[in-house]
């Protein structure tokens, strides 16, 4: 699916619609300069209630729990195997996606963010 900053961009609304309809979202965290990065797509997929399949890296586990709130893969063959597995194990896929969604809502939602901001303001006032 197209998106992002490519020539054939989709609108933000269309992008959100696609993610919300998806059972599984995939993220490639490795940067061409040789390091892993946590992209906004990680939160977007998890916040939509879809299962995140994320390339194994040291960054994402600092936000979400592997194989409980999202699923890591190691290479293309592993990714394909996990896509097939989770599409045929709907209950397990939905449980992990829900766990990720719950973690997102409790730690990273806009409500959580603004509560933290105002708490910090009150502490320094």
N, C-alpha and C positions, 0 to 999 in steps of 0.2 A: 504494500500500500504506500502510496506517495505521501509526502508531507514535509514538514520542516521548511528548510530554506532552499529547496531545490527549484528547478525551473517550473515544474508543475505542482505548485503548492495547493493544498486544500485549505479551506477556511478553518479557523479555530473551532467553529461550531461543528463542522463536518468531522474534523479530527476527533473531537470529544465524542461525537455520536459513534464513530467507528470503534473507539476504545471501549465505550460503554456496552456495545453490542458484542464485543469479542469475549470469547471464553478464555483465551490465552493471549498475552502480550509478550513480545520478545524484546530484550534490550541487549545491545552489544556495547559493553563498557570499555573495551580496549581502545585506546587512542593510538593513532598512527605514529606518534612520537615515542611510543613504548611504555606508556603508563595507563593505569585504569582510572576511570573517572565516574562519579555518580552523576547521572543525567536526570533532568526533570522528568523524563519519561518513566523512570522508576516509580516516582510518586504518582504520576498521572495514571499509570496502569493499575497500581494498587488501590488508589483512591476511587477508581471506577468500579472496583469489585471484580476485576479480571485477575486471573492467575498470572503472575510475573514469572517468566523464565529468563533468568539473568545469567550472563556469562560469569563464571566463577572469578571473583576478584576480592581484594582485601577491603574495599570501600563499603559495599552494600551491607555486609554483616554488621557494620557499625550503626546501621539504621533499622534493619529488619533481620529476623532470625531465619537462616537458611533451612529449607525443607519443612518449616513450620508456617512461615508467613510469605514465602516465595520459594522458588525452586532454582537451584544452580545447575548449570550444565558446563561441561568441560571442553567439548569440541563439537563439530557439526554432527557427527554420528550420534553422540550423546543427546544433542538437541533434538534431532529427529526422533530418537527412541522415546524421549520424554514427552514430546508432542503427542506421539501415538498413544503412549501410556495414559496420559491425563485426559485425552479425548475419549478414551474407552473406560476410564475410571472416574466418572462424573462426580460421585459423592466425595471422593478424596480431593479432586481438583477444586470443587466448591468449598470444601473445608479449609484448604490452605489459602484460597483466595479470600475467604471470609476472615480468617485469622489476620491476614495482611491488612485487610480493610479496617478491622478493629484496631490494629496497632497504629495504622495511619491516623485514624480518628482520635485516638487517645494521646498521640505524641506530636502529630504534625499538621493537624487541620488548622484552618484559619482561626477558629475559636480558641484552640490551644495556643496558637502563636500570639494572638492579641492578649490573652490572659497573662502570658509570660511577659510581654512587653509592658503591660500596665503594672504587673507585679514588680518588675525591675524599676520602673519609674517611681512607684510608691516607696521602694526600699531606699532609693537615693534621695528622695525628697525630704 
